[in-house]
Amino acid sequence: MAIIRKLKNSNFKVKMMEMGLVEGKILRVLFRAPFGGPIAIDVDGYTLSLREDEADLIFVDLKNSTD
């Protein structure tokens, strides 16, 4: 699990915020496709698929599952 710390400024930032990717939100990586394929994450109970370059725009702090 991870907590979104911030989103890098980009043309895609507003779209990511509209999808629920905002500072302080908890996300979980569900699946990472090989060879730079899409990454599936869980945000508030829904699954979101991002390209690797899109996911690189999200800065997170890792959270222990025991917290």
N, C-alpha and C positions, 0 to 999 in steps of 0.2 A: 504494500500500500504506500501511497505517496500523497503529499499535500501540495497543491499547486502554489508555488511561491509567487510567480509572475509569468506573464506571456511576453515574449519578445515582440517588439514593434515590427509589424509586417502588414502587407495587404490582407492577410488572412486573419489577423487578430480579432477584428470585429465579428467575423463569422464564427471563430472558435468561442468567443464570449456568448454569442447567441445559442451555441450548442451546449452551454452550461459550463464551459471551461473557464472558471473565474478564480481569482485569488482566494485561497483558503479552502477550496473544494477538495474532497478526498477522491482519489482515483485508484483503480487497481488495473494492472496490466493482465489481461486474460490470455492473450495469444500474440505471439510475434512470428510472422511468416519468415521463412528463410530467404536469403539473398536480397535483403532490402525490401521485402514485400510489406504489406500493410500490418499495422499494429492494432489489435483490438483492445479497448480499454472499457472499464465499467465506471460510469459516472452517474451517481444518484439512481442506480438500478437499471440503467439502460446501457446498451453496448454501442460504442462508437468506434468506427474504424478510421484510422488516420494513416496517411502515407508517412514514411520515415522522415521526410523533410518537414512535414507539418508537425510531427511529434517533437522534432528537434526545437521547435519554437516554444515549448513548454518547459519552464524551469520548475523543478520540484524539490521538496525536502522529503527524504525517505522516512517512513513511520514504521516502527516495530508493530507487528500484529498483536503484541501483548499489551500495547499502550491503551 
